[in-house]
Amino acid sequence: MAPGSQSTASSLRDYLQQHPSVKLHVPEDPDFRCIKECCILKPEAQPFAIAQPQSVEDVQALVRFCTENDVDFVVRAGGHDCAGRSQVHDALSIDMRGLKSVTVDQSALTVRVGGGAMHRDVSAELEKYGLVTPVGSIGSVGYTGWATLGGYGPFSPRLGLGVDQILSARLVNPKGELIEAGEELLTGIRGGGGIFGVIVETTIKAYPLKEIVAGLVVADPSDLSANWQAFSKVYRGWREDDKDGLPADLYIQPFGMALPGLGSAFALGLTWTGPDQEEACRWIDKVADVLATGTGKAPIVKQVAPTSVTAYAEQNEKMFTYGVYGRVYPLNFRAFTEKTVAVLAKYNASLPGGMSAISIHAIRSPQDNEASVFGERSDHSMLEVIAMATDKDLAEGAVATWAKACIKELHDEDPDNILESSYVSLGSDNDSDYKKIYGGQYDKLVALKTKYDPDNVFKFAVPKITPAV
C-alpha cells in the first residue's frame, strides 16, 4: 500500500461511477476543510481525498479499490482520536459518518449500531424506548471506536466497559468481503478495534433506564491541595469499605480545570446511573460535604439534576472545543495515594492556559472477560492529562511541557502506584507500548492480526499491531 495523489483521486472518481452513492471530496472542493476537520487539528496531514460511503456496499467498494490499486487509506468516524491518528497524509480518508443507523430490539434488549454512529445517535434512539447503553460523556465521539477499544465512562461501575457490551459485529475484511465476526475474531475486536477490517455494524446490549442524575460539583478554590487531599482520603475509605463503599450506580470523575473568572479549580463530575434517585441525592450531598472539608467552605457550584443521557452528553459538548491543537497524555494508576494526589494538585494549580486540564476516569471492580483482548482489568484510575489549545504554538509549547512534566513527576514521585499499561484510545503510536497496554492479551492480538489481516491492509488502524512474519 502506498500514498495517493491527484491521479489516484481521478482514478477513484472514475471507479465510483459504478457506486454513485459514495460522496467523494478532494482538497480543491470548498467544503473539504470542514469535512476533514477532526478533534485534533493536523493541517500537515492532508488526505488526497475523502470518501463518504452511505452503505455497506459502498465500504466494500472503497476497500477493494484501495487493495487492488495499492492505495493507503484510513477509517474515521467521530474523529476524536486524541493523537490525531485518524488523519494520514496522502491517504484516502474513509469517513463512516453516513452509516449511522441505530436499530433497537426492545424485547431482546439489544441495539444494532452502524459503524459511523455517534454516542448521541445511540443514546437518542434508545431513549425512545426507555433504554440506555454505556456511552462516553461527549456526544460527538464515534461509538464504534470508543466501544471496541475499551470504552471508559459513567456507566462502567454498574454495567461494565463499552467493550463488554458487544454481542456481535459485521465488518468488511481486507478482501472487501462483508463478514460476520465469529467468536475468535469477535474476541479480537473487543479491545483491538478496527485492526482487522472496517466495522460496519455492532450489536450491543441495552438496559432499562429512563434517565440518569448528573452534573458538576466545584470545590472552593482557595486551597487546591486541601481539596484534592480531602477528596482522595474519603474516596480511599469508600473503596476499602465493603459495607458502606461506593455504590455501583455512582460514577465520580475528578477534574483539575480552569473556570472563567475563577482560575484553577478542583471539581467532581457526578453521574448516577441507577433508578433510585432518592439514593442519588443522598450520595451527591455526601460527596459535596466531602469537598467542604478541604477548605471548610461549601462548594461554589453544585449543579446536579435528573437528565437524559443525550442531554447530559450535549451539556458536556458545550464545554468541549472541537478542532484544536495538541493531544492527551494518558496514565493508569492504582489508587489516590498521598504522593500521587500531591502531584495532581500541583499541576492543577499550574494549568498553563489553553484547554489544559486533568480528568480522571475509573474502573471499579471490573469483571473478567476472556472473550476480549482489552488489557487492563484491574481496579484502577485512568488519568487524562489534556494538553490542547486553539493556538498551535501554545499547545506544542507551554501546554505540552506542562503535561509531560506532570506525567514524569507522577512516575518519579510514586512509581509503585503507576501501572505499566495506559489507555490505547488516548495515547500516541510514538509513546504507546502495546505489549504493556495489552499485557497477557498481546500475543493473542498479534496472532489474530496475523490470521485475519496478514498483509496489514488496515495498517493505520489503532492500535498499530504488525502481523507476525
Number of C-alpha atoms within 10 A of each C-alpha: 17 12 16 21 16 13 10 17 18 13 13 19 19 11 14 19 10 11 16 13 14 21 16 20 22 18 15 9 9 10 11 15 15 8 12 22 17 22 23 26 20 21 12 10 16 18 24 23 27 24 22 23 25 20 16 20 16 20 27 21 19 23 25 19 17 22 16 11 15 14 20 24 31 22 24 24 26 24 24 23 25 23 22 21 23 25 28 21 18 20 24 28 26 23 25 26 20 17 21 22 18 21 15 22 13 15 6 9 16 21 24 20 24 28 28 27 26 26 25 24 20 28 22 18 18 27 18 11 15 14 22 28 25 30 28 24 21 22 25 21 23 28 28 27 29 25 25 28 26 25 26 23 22 28 25 26 22 19 20 22 27 28 28 24 21 23 16 18 24 21 23 25 24 22 14 20 16 19 14 17 19 11 14 11 20 22 23 27 29 26 28 32 26 26 26 26 25 27 29 25 24 24 19 22 20 21 15 16 18 19 22 21 23 24 20 21 22 25 28 21 21 13 15 23 20 20 25 26 23 17 23 20 15 14 19 14 13 15 16 12 11 9 9 10 13 19 17 16 20 23 25 19 18 23 23 27 21 23 11 6 6 8 13 22 23 28 26 23 19 24 25 29 27 20 15 12 16 8 14 25 16 10 17 24 13 11 18 20 17 21 27 20 17 23 18 13 14 17 21 13 14 17 12 19 17 17 14 18 31 24 16 21 20 17 15 14 15 10 9 12 13 17 17 21 25 30 28 24 24 24 22 21 24 16 17 20 15 14 14 23 20 19 18 26 21 15 23 24 20 16 23 22 18 21 21 28 25 25 19 19 20 23 21 19 16 18 15 12 13 9 16 24 27 32 23 23 13 14 14 21 20 20 24 24 26 24 31 27 23 17 13 16 13 19 23 16 14 16 26 24 14 18 26 13 13 20 19 11 16 20 17 12 14 16 15 10 18 20 19 16 21 25 24 23 22 22 24 21 14 7 8 18 16 18 17 16 20 23 16 14 19 19 14 14 26 17 16 22 23 18 14 16 20 17 14 19 23 26 20 20 22 22 22 17 20 18 18 12 5
